Amino acid sequence: MRKQILLTLGFASILAIFLSANIWLDQILVKPFANQTQLDELIGNPSIQNQQFEEITKQQRTLVHVKQSLCLCNAYSNTHIQTLNVLADQSLIQVIDVSLDALTQLQQSVQWQTLLALVPSTPATVLINSQGKIEYIGPYSSGLTCNSGNSFIEGFLSQPEGDLPIANWINTGCYCNTDS
């Protein structure tokens, strides 16, 4: 009987620690994808609807993954990104990885800088059609784990390309602000 009580108390302690850690992670890592100031700047930005990014796409539908190397949230999105890359490959969509803290010479061009200025947090993704117009810009998903179970982008990859941009900035999840 005493052994059973000790086991129950031990299990309850482990459960309490796990729940506390989960609440702490949720408070520390789960943030808005864009804060109100960023939203005010981004919403209605003519680059979303009018800018052509042909230099980036080279007339091919393109999925751009945007990261920052020191963002802890990358660990949660890596598996989801691998899934997206398989879907993109099946749909003949080119994939480009961009690290904001290690831009290549090409990624320092005006078109790249204009595009990356539209990304308030990472990890993020941008889908651009073959004419160079944004189809989707925003996070991969919402919530702490940024997984394919609540994906925003997967549906776009399996559909024919569009030309009406979807800017998905109003979400909370594991994101690192690009201003930091």
One Martini backbone bead per residue (centre of mass of N, CA, C, O) as a GRO file, in nm:
protein
  180
    1MET     BB    1   0.059   0.062  -0.022
    2ARG     BB    2   0.299   0.255   0.010
    3LYS     BB    3   0.411   0.212  -0.276
    4GLN     BB    4   0.162   0.326  -0.423
    5ILE     BB    5   0.180   0.612  -0.309
    6LEU     BB    6   0.464   0.677  -0.413
    7LEU     BB    7   0.399   0.636  -0.712
    8THR     BB    8   0.176   0.849  -0.727
    9LEU     BB    9   0.351   1.088  -0.635
   10GLY     BB   10   0.562   1.062  -0.857
   11PHE     BB   11   0.370   1.096  -1.095
   12ALA     BB   12   0.256   1.373  -1.005
   13SER     BB   13   0.528   1.521  -1.015
   14ILE     BB   14   0.593   1.474  -1.311
   15LEU     BB   15   0.335   1.605  -1.419
   16ALA     BB   16   0.385   1.887  -1.296
   17ILE     BB   17   0.649   1.941  -1.443
   18PHE     BB   18   0.544   1.911  -1.729
   19LEU     BB   19   0.324   2.132  -1.712
   20SER     BB   20   0.512   2.364  -1.635
   21ALA     BB   21   0.693   2.348  -1.885
   22ASN     BB   22   0.466   2.392  -2.091
   23ILE     BB   23   0.379   2.670  -1.990
   24TRP     BB   24   0.653   2.806  -2.020
   25LEU     BB   25   0.690   2.759  -2.323
   26ASP     BB   26   0.431   2.905  -2.407
   27GLN     BB   27   0.518   3.186  -2.288
   28ILE     BB   28   0.798   3.212  -2.440
   29LEU     BB   29   0.731   3.107  -2.757
   30VAL     BB   30   0.444   3.219  -2.775
   31LYS     BB   31   0.367   3.435  -3.048
   32PRO     BB   32   0.324   3.672  -3.250
   33PHE     BB   33   0.397   3.711  -3.580
   34ALA     BB   34   0.271   4.009  -3.548
   35ASN     BB   35   0.273   4.310  -3.452
   36GLN     BB   36   0.098   4.597  -3.462
   37THR     BB   37   0.309   4.764  -3.613
   38GLN     BB   38   0.356   4.561  -3.839
   39LEU     BB   39   0.067   4.543  -3.937
   40ASP     BB   40   0.040   4.841  -4.018
   41GLU     BB   41   0.273   4.817  -4.236
   42LEU     BB   42   0.169   4.558  -4.404
   43ILE     BB   43  -0.106   4.645  -4.439
   44GLY     BB   44  -0.129   4.754  -4.770
   45ASN     BB   45   0.115   4.668  -4.904
   46PRO     BB   46   0.209   4.692  -5.236
   47SER     BB   47   0.404   4.441  -5.252
   48ILE     BB   48   0.195   4.217  -5.232
   49GLN     BB   49   0.035   4.290  -5.516
   50ASN     BB   50   0.261   4.440  -5.722
   51GLN     BB   51   0.502   4.281  -5.691
   52GLN     BB   52   0.775   4.148  -5.867
   53PHE     BB   53   0.963   3.815  -5.845
   54GLU     BB   54   1.134   3.706  -6.102
   55GLU     BB   55   1.427   3.677  -5.999
   56ILE     BB   56   1.346   3.443  -5.805
   57THR     BB   57   1.171   3.240  -6.000
   58LYS     BB   58   1.221   3.210  -6.304
   59GLN     BB   59   0.929   3.106  -6.401
   60GLN     BB   60   0.883   2.957  -6.114
   61ARG     BB   61   0.746   2.805  -5.882
   62THR     BB   62   0.794   2.921  -5.531
   63LEU     BB   63   0.953   2.812  -5.226
   64VAL     BB   64   1.014   3.001  -4.929
   65HIS     BB   65   1.247   2.968  -4.671
   66VAL     BB   66   1.246   3.136  -4.349
   67LYS     BB   67   1.531   3.208  -4.137
   68GLN     BB   68   1.697   3.184  -3.815
   69SER     BB   69   1.958   3.044  -3.655
   70LEU     BB   70   1.864   3.133  -3.337
   71CYS     BB   71   1.591   2.989  -3.365
   72LEU     BB   72   1.413   2.761  -3.177
   73CYS     BB   73   1.167   2.704  -3.381
   74ASN     BB   74   1.306   2.531  -3.599
   75ALA     BB   75   1.280   2.253  -3.459
   76TYR     BB   76   0.960   2.241  -3.507
   77SER     BB   77   0.970   2.284  -3.844
   78ASN     BB   78   1.150   2.074  -3.997
   79THR     BB   79   0.949   1.844  -4.060
   80HIS     BB   80   0.749   2.020  -4.215
   81ILE     BB   81   0.948   2.111  -4.435
   82GLN     BB   82   1.003   1.831  -4.550
   83THR     BB   83   0.712   1.784  -4.641
   84LEU     BB   84   0.695   2.032  -4.829
   85ASN     BB   85   0.927   1.948  -5.020
   86VAL     BB   86   0.783   1.701  -5.132
   87LEU     BB   87   0.535   1.848  -5.242
   88ALA     BB   88   0.692   2.041  -5.425
   89ASP     BB   89   0.828   1.826  -5.598
   90GLN     BB   90   0.558   1.698  -5.702
   91SER     BB   91   0.476   2.009  -5.818
   92LEU     BB   92   0.727   2.161  -5.940
   93ILE     BB   93   0.860   2.321  -5.697
   94GLN     BB   94   1.069   2.544  -5.602
   95VAL     BB   95   1.338   2.561  -5.352
   96ILE     BB   96   1.418   2.814  -5.098
   97ASP     BB   97   1.674   2.895  -4.872
   98VAL     BB   98   1.664   3.134  -4.593
   99SER     BB   99   1.905   3.321  -4.410
  100LEU     BB  100   1.908   3.622  -4.252
  101ASP     BB  101   2.225   3.574  -4.137
  102ALA     BB  102   2.302   3.436  -4.453
  103LEU     BB  103   2.322   3.591  -4.716
  104THR     BB  104   2.346   3.590  -5.027
  105GLN     BB  105   2.425   3.774  -5.287
  106LEU     BB  106   2.148   3.741  -5.427
  107GLN     BB  107   1.979   3.804  -5.148
  108GLN     BB  108   2.078   4.128  -5.173
  109SER     BB  109   1.873   4.220  -5.344
  110VAL     BB  110   1.601   4.412  -5.393
  111GLN     BB  111   1.390   4.187  -5.416
  112TRP     BB  112   1.470   4.036  -5.161
  113GLN     BB  113   1.444   4.274  -4.961
  114THR     BB  114   1.144   4.322  -5.015
  115LEU     BB  115   1.047   4.044  -4.933
  116LEU     BB  116   1.182   4.020  -4.641
  117ALA     BB  117   1.027   4.276  -4.525
  118LEU     BB  118   0.746   4.091  -4.511
  119VAL     BB  119   0.895   3.937  -4.265
  120PRO     BB  120   0.838   3.942  -3.916
  121SER     BB  121   0.889   3.621  -3.891
  122THR     BB  122   1.023   3.315  -3.760
  123PRO     BB  123   0.920   3.083  -3.927
  124ALA     BB  124   0.879   3.108  -4.289
  125THR     BB  125   0.668   3.159  -4.587
  126VAL     BB  126   0.689   3.172  -4.956
  127LEU     BB  127   0.461   3.190  -5.229
  128ILE     BB  128   0.543   3.192  -5.579
  129ASN     BB  129   0.465   3.250  -5.880
  130SER     BB  130   0.564   3.240  -6.217
  131GLN     BB  131   0.511   3.572  -6.226
  132GLY     BB  132   0.604   3.683  -5.923
  133LYS     BB  133   0.363   3.633  -5.728
  134ILE     BB  134   0.208   3.632  -5.440
  135GLU     BB  135   0.027   3.378  -5.262
  136TYR     BB  136   0.204   3.332  -4.989
  137ILE     BB  137   0.238   3.478  -4.649
  138GLY     BB  138   0.393   3.316  -4.365
  139PRO     BB  139   0.331   3.079  -4.170
  140TYR     BB  140   0.304   2.742  -4.148
  141SER     BB  141   0.181   2.772  -3.852
  142SER     BB  142   0.039   2.708  -3.541
  143GLY     BB  143   0.180   2.708  -3.249
  144LEU     BB  144   0.437   2.548  -3.091
  145THR     BB  145   0.510   2.307  -3.325
  146CYS     BB  146   0.478   2.359  -3.626
  147ASN     BB  147   0.283   2.159  -3.791
  148SER     BB  148   0.094   1.971  -4.023
  149GLY     BB  149  -0.179   1.967  -3.855
  150ASN     BB  150  -0.174   2.318  -3.891
  151SER     BB  151  -0.151   2.395  -4.187
  152PHE     BB  152  -0.135   2.657  -4.437
  153ILE     BB  153   0.039   2.560  -4.708
  154GLU     BB  154  -0.033   2.279  -4.830
  155GLY     BB  155  -0.284   2.358  -5.005
  156PHE     BB  156  -0.126   2.535  -5.210
  157LEU     BB  157   0.065   2.313  -5.335
  158SER     BB  158  -0.192   2.136  -5.459
  159GLN     BB  159  -0.258   2.383  -5.621
  160PRO     BB  160  -0.310   2.595  -5.836
  161GLU     BB  161  -0.198   2.873  -5.924
  162GLY     BB  162  -0.205   3.204  -5.801
  163ASP     BB  163  -0.289   3.584  -5.773
  164LEU     BB  164  -0.396   3.592  -5.475
  165PRO     BB  165  -0.296   3.720  -5.193
  166ILE     BB  166  -0.180   3.567  -4.883
  167ALA     BB  167  -0.172   3.728  -4.567
  168ASN     BB  168  -0.040   3.556  -4.270
  169TRP     BB  169  -0.010   3.741  -3.957
  170ILE     BB  170  -0.258   3.631  -3.762
  171ASN     BB  171  -0.070   3.471  -3.520
  172THR     BB  172   0.018   3.202  -3.300
  173GLY     BB  173   0.354   3.101  -3.194
  174CYS     BB  174   0.666   2.980  -3.289
  175TYR     BB  175   0.843   3.285  -3.293
  176CYS     BB  176   1.084   3.508  -3.456
  177ASN     BB  177   1.171   3.812  -3.467
  178THR     BB  178   1.334   4.021  -3.708
  179ASP     BB  179   1.414   4.269  -3.505
  180SER     BB  180   1.605   4.114  -3.286
   0.00000   0.00000   0.00000
